[in-house]
Amino acid sequence: MRAMVDEETCTGCGLCADICPEVFVLQDDKAQVAQDPVPADSEEDCREAAESCPVEAIQIS
């Protein structure tokens, strides 16, 4: 599983990093993917982070 953040859409709210800090980090006021591919034990949290993003800036594939 892979996660991608659209930095143009991201507002830097930090919700994804709060939900799934193993995969998402805030850098320069934008979310970034810290682990690619997503570790198997973080996939559920990663999906939750993507679904919780208020601006839908996270894509999962």
N, C-alpha and C positions, 0 to 999 in steps of 0.2 A: 504494500500500500504506500502511496505517495501523497504528500500534502503540498499544496502551493498556496502562497498568499499573494493576492493582487495588491501590490503596494500603492497603486493609484487609488484604490477603493478603501484600503485600510485606514481607519481613523485613529489607530493606536490606543484603543480603549483598554487593552490588556486582558480582556476576558479570556481569550484563547490561552494565554500564558498562565492565567490562574487555573483554568480547567486542566490543561495538559502541558505543564512546564517541561516535561521530557522532550516535547517536540517543538513547542513555540517559545520564542523569546522576543522581548521588545528591544529594538535597537534603533536609535535615531527616531524615536517616537512612532515606529512602525513595527508590526509583527513580522517575524522572520522564522523560517523553518530551521531548527537547529539539528534535526536528525532526518536524513533522507537515505534510504526509505524509513518509514515509521516503524519502530520496533513492534513486534507482534503483541507484546504485553501492554502497549500504549494505544492500540488501534481503537478501542472503545472510547477512551478519553478524547482521542483525536477527532473521532466522528462527532462526539458531543460538542467539542470546541467549534467545529465547522458549523454545526446546526445552530449553535448559540450566537454566532457572529451577527451582530446587529445590522451590518451592511453587506453580509454575504461575500466577504472578501476571501474566504478560504475554499479551495476546491480540493476534493479528494478523488484520487484515481487508483 
